[in-house]
Amino acid sequence: MSLPVLDATEQRVLGSLLEKQRTVPASYPLSLNALRLACNQTSSRDPVVDYSERTIQDAARALKDRGLLRLVWAGAGSRVVKYHQLLDEVLPLDEADRALLTVLLLRGPQSPGELKTRTERLHGFADKAEVSERLEAMAAAEPPLVRELSLVRGQQDRRWVHLLGPVPVGGADAEAPPAVDREAALAEGAAARDAKVIAAYDAAAAAYAAEFSEELIEKPFDIWLLERVAEAADGPIMDLGCGPGHIAAFLADTGAEVHGLDASSAMIEQARSAYPDLDFQVGRFHQLLRPRTAAAWGAIIAWYAFGHLAPSELGAVLRTASGTLNPGGLLALALELGDRVRHADSLCGVEVDLDYVLHDRQQVLAALAASDLVVDEWYVRAPVGGEADTKRLYVLARKAG
């Protein structure tokens, strides 16, 4: 089981529903107005927000699409829609876990002592030690539901956060890495960035193909994951950002029908020359279409294809990909994680001007979840011989439905 990845609005909506279901059961499920008031109340909330009805409706729709919320009617013949949370049906929560998760969703990082006081209306913990025991059990669960933050100067007790999505951790609690402006990749605009990327890969295509044609030999984990995708794909496979075609060729060797798409015409020339029996086309991510040989793709592979995209662009690219997949079709991606935008002056010995965006795991998972894609598995691995501050994220997701 994988945890849902919730943005801040979704966290507040679900936390409010969980709370009101216990504290005001006679008024539950909540109407839209009652849910807005619950989200925006100035007590027992951190931060205090002022969400509009439209904001809450959009979050509720996204939660409903992911099976975390249900719309119900107030009564027979009524047109009043009410909102009921399903999080405690998706996650195996007992009353104590549910109470702690509710308050963490509503108030951010907290110590066991604070949680003991703030959960009294939801569950009666005997003392702070019992709260700590429950938190440790939740952290040891598979998958873990919470984690403990490092103790910092000025604090007596460590604080805890939930793992259902990114949680702002500021002030004395801050242990997040230094802020990085990943949107800097778009400083000159998307068109200028795209031109640099295409020019770089056109120039380095021959050298790149020579250097990376056999790279999978040294990547047993990649081989294991790609073979699983090829075996599970119900329909043709698209290798998005295929480069010189070596990943597509590997998949084709398993017996799969594989096609490739890349924005660099020189890379496509390399792929066609090396693997003339496969279909490779020049095109960009937003130009991805359904296959000519089937109603939709059985799987889409994006192996380090999104390394030049800013986080704000991921959602649109993933929604395009999702729209061309079969229901239940797979999207498999690999990309680099880190806390910087890395500049490169050379690629395979060829002079270039490239920026590589090292992405944030939570942002990537949130973008997938917002694109009608259900994350089944994800892995973070340190590359052998790679840079110390860089890791690799691998994700297997499937189209809902």
C-alpha positions in Angstrom: 0.0 0.0 0.0 1.2 3.5 -0.8 0.2 6.6 1.1 -1.9 9.3 -0.5 0.1 12.4 -1.2 -2.0 15.4 -0.2 -1.4 19.1 -0.9 -2.0 21.7 1.8 -5.7 22.3 0.9 -6.4 18.6 0.7 -4.8 18.0 4.1 -6.9 20.8 5.7 -10.2 19.4 4.1 -9.6 15.8 5.3 -8.3 16.9 8.7 -11.4 19.0 9.2 -13.8 16.2 8.2 -12.0 13.8 10.5 -12.2 16.2 13.4 -15.9 17.2 12.9 -17.0 13.5 12.4 -15.9 12.9 16.0 -16.7 16.3 17.7 -20.0 17.1 16.1 -21.4 13.8 14.8 -25.0 15.2 14.7 -23.9 17.7 12.0 -21.8 15.3 10.0 -21.4 14.8 7.0 -20.6 18.5 6.4 -22.2 20.8 4.0 -20.0 22.9 1.8 -20.5 26.0 4.0 -19.8 24.0 7.2 -16.7 22.5 5.7 -15.5 25.9 4.7 -16.0 27.2 8.2 -14.2 24.2 9.6 -11.2 24.7 7.3 -11.0 28.4 8.0 -11.7 28.5 11.8 -9.1 30.5 13.7 -8.8 28.1 16.6 -7.0 24.7 16.5 -5.6 25.4 13.1 -2.0 26.2 12.0 -1.7 28.0 9.7 -5.0 29.9 9.7 -6.4 30.1 6.1 -9.2 31.7 4.3 -10.3 29.2 1.6 -13.1 30.1 -0.8 -15.9 27.6 -1.5 -14.4 27.1 -5.0 -11.0 26.2 -3.5 -12.6 23.7 -1.2 -14.8 22.3 -4.0 -11.7 21.8 -6.2 -9.9 20.0 -3.4 -12.9 17.8 -2.6 -13.2 16.9 -6.3 -9.6 15.8 -6.4 -10.0 13.8 -3.2 -13.2 12.1 -4.5 -11.4 11.1 -7.7 -8.7 9.4 -5.6 -11.2 7.6 -3.4 -10.6 9.7 -0.3 -13.9 11.5 -0.1 -17.5 10.7 -0.9 -20.4 13.1 -1.8 -23.7 12.3 0.0 -27.1 13.9 -0.1 -28.7 15.5 3.0 -31.9 13.4 2.6 -34.4 11.9 0.2 -35.1 14.3 -2.6 -32.6 16.9 -1.2 -30.2 18.8 -3.5 -27.8 19.7 -0.6 -24.5 17.9 -1.1 -22.5 16.9 1.9 -19.0 15.7 2.3 -17.8 12.5 4.0 -14.1 11.5 4.4 -12.9 8.0 3.5 -9.3 8.4 4.7 -9.8 6.1 7.7 -11.2 3.5 5.3 -8.2 3.7 3.0 -5.6 3.6 5.9 -5.7 1.1 8.7 -6.2 3.5 11.6 -7.5 2.7 15.1 -9.0 5.5 17.2 -5.7 6.6 18.7 -3.9 6.7 15.3 -6.8 8.5 13.8 -6.8 11.2 16.5 -3.1 11.9 16.2 -3.2 12.0 12.4 -6.2 14.4 12.5 -4.4 16.9 14.7 -1.2 16.6 12.7 -3.1 17.3 9.5 -4.7 20.4 11.1 -1.8 21.9 13.1 1.5 20.8 11.6 4.5 19.6 13.5 3.8 19.0 17.3 5.5 17.4 20.3 3.9 14.4 22.1 2.9 16.8 25.0 1.1 19.1 22.6 -0.6 16.2 20.9 -1.7 14.8 24.2 -3.5 18.1 25.0 -4.9 18.7 21.5 -6.4 15.2 21.0 -8.5 15.1 24.2 -11.8 15.6 22.3 -10.8 12.9 19.9 -9.2 10.2 22.0 -8.2 10.0 25.7 -4.5 9.3 26.0 -3.3 8.4 29.5 -0.2 10.5 29.4 2.5 11.8 27.1 4.4 8.5 27.2 1.4 6.7 25.6 1.3 9.4 22.8 5.0 8.8 22.2 4.4 5.0 22.0 1.6 5.4 19.5 3.7 7.8 17.3 6.6 5.3 17.3 4.3 2.5 16.3 2.9 4.7 13.4 6.5 5.5 12.3 7.4 1.8 12.3 4.3 0.9 10.3 4.6 -0.1 6.6 4.3 2.4 5.1 5.1 4.8 7.9 2.4 7.4 8.7 4.6 9.8 10.7 8.2 10.7 11.3 10.1 12.4 14.1 11.9 15.7 13.5 15.4 16.4 14.8 15.6 18.1 18.1 16.8 21.7 17.7 18.0 24.4 20.0 15.4 25.8 22.3 13.1 22.7 22.2 12.6 20.3 25.1 10.8 17.6 23.0 11.1 16.5 19.4 8.2 17.2 17.2 6.4 14.9 14.8 4.9 15.3 11.3 2.6 13.2 9.2 3.7 11.7 5.9 0.6 12.3 3.8 2.2 15.1 1.9 4.5 18.1 2.3 4.3 19.9 5.6 5.8 23.4 6.0 8.3 23.2 8.8 9.5 26.6 9.8 11.1 28.7 12.6 12.8 26.7 15.3 11.5 23.4 13.8 13.1 23.9 10.4 15.2 21.0 9.3 14.3 21.3 5.6 17.2 21.7 3.2 18.1 25.2 2.0 15.5 26.6 -0.3 16.1 26.1 -4.0 14.4 27.9 -6.8 13.8 25.0 -9.2 11.7 27.4 -11.3 15.0 29.2 -12.2 15.1 26.7 -15.1 12.5 28.9 -16.7 14.2 32.2 -16.0 14.5 33.0 -19.8 11.2 31.4 -20.6 10.1 27.9 -21.7 10.9 28.5 -25.4 14.5 29.6 -24.7 15.0 26.7 -22.3 13.6 24.3 -24.9 15.9 25.7 -27.6 18.9 25.2 -25.4 18.0 21.6 -24.6 17.4 20.6 -28.2 20.6 22.3 -29.3 22.6 20.5 -26.7 21.3 17.1 -27.4 21.5 17.6 -31.2 25.2 18.6 -30.8 26.0 15.7 -28.4 23.8 13.0 -30.0 26.5 10.9 -31.5 28.8 11.0 -28.4 25.8 10.5 -26.1 24.7 7.4 -28.0 28.2 5.9 -27.9 28.6 6.5 -24.1 25.1 5.4 -23.0 24.2 2.6 -25.4 25.3 -0.1 -22.9 24.5 1.8 -19.6 21.8 -0.7 -18.5 24.4 -3.4 -18.1 25.5 -1.6 -14.9 22.0 -0.8 -13.7 20.4 -4.1 -12.5 17.7 -2.2 -10.6 16.6 -0.3 -13.7 16.6 -3.6 -15.6 14.4 -5.2 -13.0 11.9 -2.4 -13.1 11.8 -2.0 -16.8 11.2 -5.7 -17.3 8.3 -5.6 -14.9 6.7 -2.8 -16.9 7.2 -4.6 -20.2 5.6 -7.7 -18.7 2.6 -5.9 -17.2 1.9 -3.5 -20.1 -1.4 -4.3 -21.8 -0.7 -2.6 -25.1 2.1 -0.8 -26.9 4.8 1.1 -24.9 5.9 4.7 -25.5 9.5 5.6 -24.5 9.0 9.3 -23.8 12.3 11.3 -24.3 13.8 8.2 -25.8 17.2 9.7 -26.7 19.3 7.3 -28.8 16.8 4.5 -28.3 18.7 2.1 -26.1 15.8 1.9 -23.5 13.3 1.3 -26.2 15.5 -1.4 -27.7 15.8 -3.2 -24.3 12.0 -3.2 -24.0 11.6 -4.4 -27.5 13.9 -7.4 -26.8 11.3 -8.5 -24.2 8.8 -8.9 -27.0 6.9 -5.7 -26.3 5.8 -3.3 -29.1 7.7 -0.1 -28.4 7.8 3.4 -29.9 10.0 6.4 -29.1 9.5 10.1 -29.0 12.2 12.8 -28.5 12.5 16.5 -29.2 16.0 16.2 -30.6 16.1 15.2 -34.3 19.7 14.2 -34.0 18.9 11.8 -31.2 16.1 10.3 -33.3 18.5 9.8 -36.2 20.8 7.9 -33.8 17.9 5.7 -32.7 16.7 5.0 -36.2 20.2 4.1 -37.3 20.9 1.8 -34.4 17.4 0.2 -34.3 15.9 0.4 -37.7 13.1 -2.0 -36.9 11.6 0.3 -34.2 9.4 3.4 -34.6 11.0 6.6 -33.5 9.5 10.1 -34.0 10.5 13.7 -33.4 8.2 15.4 -31.0 7.8 17.1 -27.6 6.1 15.9 -24.5 2.9 18.0 -25.0 2.7 16.5 -28.5 2.3 12.9 -27.3 -0.6 11.3 -29.1 -2.3 7.9 -28.8 -0.6 5.1 -30.7 -1.6 4.4 -34.3 -1.8 0.6 -33.6 -4.1 0.7 -30.5 -6.7 2.8 -28.7 -4.2 3.9 -26.1 -0.7 3.2 -24.6 -0.3 0.2 -22.4 2.6 1.9 -20.7 4.7 5.0 -20.9 8.3 5.1 -19.9 10.0 8.4 -18.9 13.5 7.5 -18.0 15.3 10.6 -16.9 13.2 12.5 -19.4 12.0 15.3 -17.1 15.3 16.5 -15.9 15.0 19.9 -17.6 11.4 20.6 -16.6 10.6 23.0 -13.7 8.2 21.6 -11.1 5.4 23.9 -12.3 5.5 22.1 -15.7 5.3 18.5 -14.4 1.5 18.5 -13.9 0.7 19.5 -17.5 3.2 16.9 -18.9 1.8 14.1 -16.7 -1.8 15.0 -17.5 -1.0 14.7 -21.2 0.7 11.4 -20.7 -2.2 10.1 -18.5 -4.7 11.1 -21.2 -3.1 8.7 -23.7 -2.9 5.7 -21.3 -5.3 2.8 -21.1 -7.3 2.7 -17.9 -5.0 0.8 -15.6 -2.1 1.6 -17.9 1.4 2.1 -16.4 3.6 5.2 -16.2 7.1 4.5 -15.1 9.5 7.3 -14.5 13.0 7.8 -13.2 14.5 11.2 -12.4 17.1 12.8 -10.2 16.4 14.2 -6.7 18.3 17.0 -5.0 18.2 20.5 -3.7 19.6 22.5 -6.6 19.5 23.3 -10.3 22.7 21.9 -11.7 24.4 23.6 -14.6 26.4 21.7 -17.2 28.9 23.2 -19.6 29.6 19.9 -21.3 27.7 16.7 -22.2 29.7 13.6 -23.2 32.6 15.9 -24.0 30.6 18.3 -26.1 30.2 22.0 -25.1 26.6 22.7 -24.1 24.6 25.1 -22.0 22.2 23.0 -19.9 20.4 23.2 -16.6 19.3 20.0 -14.9 16.5 20.4 -12.3 17.0 18.1 -9.3 13.4 17.5 -8.2 11.7 17.1 -4.9 10.1 13.7 -4.2 7.0 15.0 -2.6 6.4 17.5 -5.5 6.7 14.7 -8.0 4.4 12.4 -6.2 1.9 15.2 -5.7 2.0 16.0 -9.5 1.4 12.3 -10.3 -1.6 12.1 -7.9 -3.1 15.3 -9.4 -2.9 13.8 -12.9 -5.3 10.8 -12.5 -2.3 8.6 -11.8 -2.2 6.3 -8.7 1.3 5.7 -7.4 1.7 2.0 -6.7 5.4 1.9 -5.9 8.3 4.4 -5.5 11.9 3.9 -4.6 14.8 6.3 -3.8 18.3 5.0 -4.5 21.7 6.6 -4.4 23.5 6.1 -7.7 26.8 4.1 -7.5 29.6 6.6 -8.0 27.2 9.5 -8.2 27.2 12.9 -6.6 26.8 12.9 -2.8 23.8 15.2 -2.8 21.9 13.4 -5.7 19.6 10.5 -5.5 17.3 8.8 -8.0 13.6 8.5 -7.7 11.8 5.6 -9.5 8.0 5.5 -9.6 5.5 3.0 -10.9 2.0 4.6 -11.3 -1.1 3.5 -13.1 -4.0 5.4 -14.7 -7.1 5.3 -12.5 -10.1 3.5 -13.8 
